């Protein structure tokens, strides 16, 4: 029972125990008819309870045991599993050495990304992080962190490239990316960098677990203005998808999962079919 929640690909991915614990706590509360306000008062904070039930924060073992008692969990094995999940929810992942450059609002997504089974994303201003060529990523990082030292810039690039390794692991996630055409046609630095990025995407299209669609310019303005990312971490019906909405200097994790799933499905219908992506990329390369 102690290893029930351990991930097969990334043994130190903190998000799996967090999300499993979140699903268990939310399920116990709902099945026992306890309102959120009462459970929040038990641990001293309703926002804290909400964060625990969404899996976006580490959980204090004392809080988890207090909730277990409130929900009438008396079985020793069941309480022990909740305690183990709480303890492991506080562990750091491989990204601990980069902690100084990672914003707190990005950590929940980073953990989810690295333990993901499925990642679906829509991007407007740039190619998704996981699909960026190193030269393109470096140029983008330099633009976003103009006052950073060379050491910090190198560390940020190293972190981004380290994240991309999940696509080339033995058990990679399924990645479905929809990229707005403006992001692909926007020259990032020199023509050579743009060429490398387009060629990189062309090569990634050959991976069986990567699907790339291009949103044509002709679609119009009725599109989301910002990026949307949906992450499914576990094949567990109790674990909800994570919705990640990043803005310039912050991010949100809303609960409107079905709404955003509908939007993502609609974008996939409006975008060019995946089979057309290689041809469109070759055309863009030829026009450089």
Helices and strands as residue ranges (DSSP letters): H 14-31, H 36-43, H 46-54, H 61-70, H 76-88, G 94-101, H 104-114, E 118-123, G 129-131, H 134-144, H 150-163, G 164-168, E 174-180, H 181-185, H 191-204, E 210-215, G 217-219, E 228-232, E 242-246, E 251-252, H 257-270, H 274-286
